[in-house]
């Protein structure tokens, strides 16, 4: 197969998948979990910097910006129909959309406040802002994520 033909075949295969609902839901779930893992990754990196486990303190602003950007897209990773399959997302997300929106908003606000604090480079602001951010993860996980046994 030529290179062009194999690219074409891949495009055809991907578009065929897009029209199959279960595959799409599966993709949405995997994408959501990947976004959450990125959020968790930034959280771990930030925690390492705050606890002085690394000399890379100057990178804090990068992780804070990444966290704020990801908080900004958090609302988009829970589309209708992505509630069944290999997911820990609870039906409450779609059954109580107003409550869920509030949990997302809390996260967005805390992530942007943390971003501002990180830019200030003032530990007296960074510490409490990090605590508030962590609370918003916990709040949403407690109400909208299946508990691990
Ligand atoms: C608005 C709700 C909400 C907020 C806020 C939120 N999460 Fe999540 N998180 C979820 C849900 C729901 C899942 C389960 C997703 C799934 O399985 O489809 C999840 C899953 C995860 C996972 C596991 C991903 C995987 O499958 O491997 C990690 C790690 C994670 N969240 C970290 C965080 C951190 C850290 C924060 C805060 C900085 C945060 N989350 C904020 C709702 C939220």
Boltz pocket constraint, residues with backbone or C-beta under 6 A from the ligand:
constraints:
  - pocket:
      binder: B
      contacts: [[A, 29], [A, 32], [A, 33], [A, 34], [A, 36], [A, 37], [A, 39], [A, 40], [A, 43], [A, 74], [A, 82], [A, 86], [A, 87], [A, 88], [A, 89], [A, 90], [A, 100], [A, 103], [A, 104], [A, 107], [A, 133], [A, 134], [A, 136], [A, 137], [A, 138], [A, 140], [A, 141], [A, 144], [A, 145]]
      max_distance: 6.0
